Amino acid sequence: MCGIAGLIYRDGARNIGGEMTAMLQALKHRGPDSTGFAVYGEPGPNEYILRFKVAEQEDLGRGTKIRRAIAERKAAVDGLLEELGVTVLDLDGPTEYASRYRIAYDGDMKDLADQMEEIEGTEILSIGNALELIKDLGDAADVSGAYDLGVFRGTHGIGHTRMATESDVDIRSAHPYWAYPYNDIAVVHNGQITNYWLMRRQLERSGQRFVSNCDSELLAVYTAVNLEKGMTLEDSLERSIHEIDGVFTYLITTRNELGMAKDTMAAKPMVLYEADDMVALASEEVAIRAIIPHEIDTTDPYDEEIRVWQA
Amino acid sequence: MAGVSDSVSAQMGMHTEPLTGRDIKTKFTLQNEGGFAYHFARDVDFNRRAEIDCAELEPSEINRKIRELMDSGHGSIVLRNPGAKHSLIVGILNRMNFIVEGSLGYFGCGLLDGPTVRISGRVGWSFGENMMAGVCLVEKNAGSTFGAALRGGDLVCKGSVGSRTGIDQKGGTIIVGGDTGAFSGFMMQRGRIVVCGNAGKNLGDSMYDGTIYIGGEIQDLGVDAVPAALTDLDRAWLTRKLTMYELLPGKGVDHFTKIVAGKQLWSYDNLEPSEKKLVL
């Protein structure tokens, strides 16, 4: 089933981490397996936030060797960054297996990502000036607490509560997906993409990489390819409705935009609240009410509807 | 009128019993007014009013409180701070008055038989699903599958509704003050849908019977749905219903487009009108 939510402030940064946590916690019943956030903070000049993991949460229960492996993998990442001339401004390890580095780097970001992911067990969750992508097993309160997200200030964000149906219960298959190798682009999705393997094979033949078997990852890669070709986010969303088969509603964020697309059947839910100071979307209105308790006017976007809002 | 037992369809073995009631346990006839209430229905007083503050309660607790108040004879119940919670006011087989001060989530007011419900906010997906009798009035918008499998009563949304409105509708009336989305009236079998605004694509797709009235633009019609002539009877009925719910357009109802099923069903269209309801 899965639950998705998005929030964008039109009047500057606020406590996006806390409000997204409240929205996703209200959607816990739609997907208790994992929770993920893609939130956009206030970017520093020439700085990137690099979030990556070197193991899965479930690996920790498999003996003592994994802890040694985690230490070795982290050391390998540090060595690679030094070799590539990446300046690590500060670093944080919210969990044993996941890290957050604030870096300065003017080289090829795709090359950096590719070389990092060659290290065993290492997967980049996100790279961005403003984007921070956090996902882990558990409900929104658990994940937000573990990653200290409750006080995160930012302009917009999307999130996902996952009920695993077609791939594993692990961080790799959790949403959001970062649109490798593009900075600051992330996707969450509710639905099933029925021409997933066909489109995935086409994209892989053109050199794109997939890290999971989750159909939602296709949307991130697909959007990244479209943006690389020079399309606007609106164009990519519009095109996806006709090129991607299945039933889906998805949200996508860039550094200063939040977009939404709904399939031709309008088979997956989305409730929209638009105000002068903010826009909130969620699979269920109860998530919006978690941050706006007073009476508001909400609508359901129709089939084939796409929308883009600016931060 | 030919009796059921000697009809052509009965000879074909399509039905062998007379229509006896709304379920196998509760039988009623038009002559037996008392039979319109279930034998287990609570004896409530509409002048006895109670309020439930839903803010800190789970849906199951709210529904349990509703039944406790009905057991104690309350005929009018107000829900405050419903917070778009799901599955509230469901399975009420009683004449009752409900006032919801706020919005409901998914599956609100499902499986009703008898109550009158007024909602000041909006409602989520599958509102009024399978309602058998009563009136539900929503002041703002509604989600998709509004009135799915509706069997009777009036389901009214003064705002706009989502997609698949009245899917599998088997009776009753759905009235929408604004627009409706794609696939409205999909596989509709009986009853009426009235939309004052526009309708999305595939309106009335695969409908067997029933009537759809659209006041605005129709994006396109689905398979089997065809336009029909608006009769004086239609105009009178539309005027009466829309006036009841304060939705009558200033220019009247002459501009409404009437949509009906255009497909001949071999086993259905050969029946006498009085027998059709037995099949559906």
Interface residues (C-beta under 8 A of the other chain):
Chain A: M265 A266 P269 V271 E284 E285 V286 I288 R289 P293 E295 D297 T298 T299 D300 Y302 D303
Chain B: N81 G83 A84 K85 H86 G102 S103 G105 Y106 S120 G121 R122 G124 W125 K140 N141 A142 G143 S144 S160 V161 G162 S163 R164 G181 A182 F183 G200 K201
